[in-house]
Amino acid sequence: MRGIATHTQAMHAQSSVAVGMQGASKAMAAMNKQMNPTKQATVIREFQKQSLQMDMTSDMISDAIDDALDNDEAEEETEELTNQVLDEIGVDVASQVSNSSHFSFHFWIYFS
């Protein structure tokens, strides 16, 4: 008796699944009619193309910025100009560095 009840329940469950699958198939067919899969594929390909182009442009801009910021010539020119200005106003950087411990002590006393 139990075997028959279990078999009946299994048949009912399979019938419910089949009805659900039928409804899902109808819904998918309706969506395919509305969305036009070939047009969607074209849109996706265009998106991929534009995304790749944007990535390449971003890389080029990033490289240009890195090149501009990592310019060693600018650092050398800045250092030369700084040294020239310091020389003109009479500041000797070497003597300031050698007296830096004395300066640090006065700085510490002043701000303590």
C-alpha positions as CSV (number, residue, x, y, z in Angstrom):
1,M,0.0,0.0,0.0
2,R,2.8,2.4,0.9
3,G,4.6,1.7,-2.4
4,I,1.5,2.7,-4.3
5,A,1.1,5.9,-2.3
6,T,4.8,6.8,-2.9
7,H,4.5,6.0,-6.6
8,T,1.4,8.2,-6.8
9,Q,3.2,11.1,-5.1
10,A,6.1,10.8,-7.5
11,M,3.8,10.8,-10.5
12,H,2.1,14.0,-9.2
13,A,5.5,15.7,-8.6
14,Q,6.6,14.8,-12.1
15,S,3.4,16.2,-13.5
16,S,3.9,19.5,-11.6
17,V,7.5,19.8,-12.9
18,A,6.3,19.2,-16.5
19,V,3.6,21.9,-16.1
20,G,6.2,24.3,-14.7
21,M,8.6,23.5,-17.5
22,Q,5.9,24.2,-20.1
23,G,5.2,27.6,-18.6
24,A,9.0,28.4,-18.5
25,S,9.3,27.4,-22.2
26,K,6.4,29.7,-23.1
27,A,8.0,32.6,-21.2
28,M,11.4,32.1,-22.8
29,A,9.8,32.0,-26.3
30,A,7.9,35.2,-25.5
31,M,11.2,36.9,-24.3
32,N,13.1,35.8,-27.5
33,K,10.4,37.4,-29.6
34,Q,10.6,40.7,-27.7
35,M,14.4,40.9,-27.3
36,N,15.6,39.7,-30.8
37,P,18.7,37.6,-29.9
38,T,20.6,38.6,-33.0
39,K,20.2,42.3,-32.2
40,Q,21.3,41.6,-28.6
41,A,24.4,39.8,-29.9
42,T,25.2,42.9,-32.1
43,V,24.8,45.2,-29.1
44,I,27.1,43.0,-27.0
45,R,29.8,42.9,-29.7
46,E,29.6,46.7,-30.0
47,F,29.9,47.1,-26.2
48,Q,33.0,44.8,-26.1
49,K,34.6,46.8,-28.9
50,Q,33.9,50.1,-27.1
51,S,35.1,48.7,-23.8
52,L,38.4,47.5,-25.4
53,Q,38.9,51.0,-27.0
54,M,38.2,52.6,-23.6
55,D,40.8,50.3,-21.9
56,M,43.4,51.2,-24.5
57,T,42.7,54.9,-24.2
58,S,42.9,54.7,-20.4
59,D,46.3,52.8,-20.6
60,M,47.7,55.5,-23.0
61,I,46.6,58.3,-20.7
62,S,48.0,56.5,-17.7
63,D,51.3,56.0,-19.5
64,A,51.4,59.7,-20.5
65,I,50.8,60.8,-16.9
66,D,53.4,58.4,-15.6
67,D,55.9,59.7,-18.2
68,A,55.2,63.3,-17.2
69,L,55.5,62.7,-13.5
70,D,58.6,60.5,-13.7
71,N,60.6,63.0,-15.7
72,D,64.2,62.9,-14.3
73,E,65.2,66.0,-16.3
74,A,62.6,68.1,-14.5
75,E,64.0,66.9,-11.1
76,E,67.5,67.8,-12.2
77,E,66.4,71.2,-13.5
78,T,64.6,71.9,-10.3
79,E,67.6,70.9,-8.2
80,E,69.9,73.1,-10.3
81,L,67.5,76.0,-10.0
82,T,67.1,75.6,-6.3
83,N,70.9,75.5,-5.9
84,Q,71.3,78.6,-8.0
85,V,68.7,80.5,-5.9
86,L,70.4,79.4,-2.7
87,D,73.8,80.4,-4.0
88,E,72.4,83.8,-5.0
89,I,71.0,84.5,-1.5
90,G,74.1,83.1,0.2
91,V,72.8,80.0,1.7
92,D,75.4,77.2,2.0
93,V,73.6,73.9,2.1
94,A,76.7,71.9,3.1
95,S,77.3,74.0,6.2
96,Q,73.6,73.8,7.1
97,V,73.7,70.0,6.9
98,S,76.8,69.8,9.1
99,N,75.2,72.1,11.7
100,S,71.9,70.1,11.5
101,S,72.4,68.5,14.9
102,H,72.8,72.0,16.4
103,F,69.7,73.2,14.5
104,S,67.7,70.1,15.7
105,F,68.6,70.8,19.3
106,H,67.4,74.5,19.0
107,F,64.3,73.4,17.1
108,W,63.5,70.9,19.9
109,I,64.0,73.5,22.6
110,Y,61.9,76.1,20.8
111,F,58.9,73.9,20.1
112,S,59.0,71.8,23.4
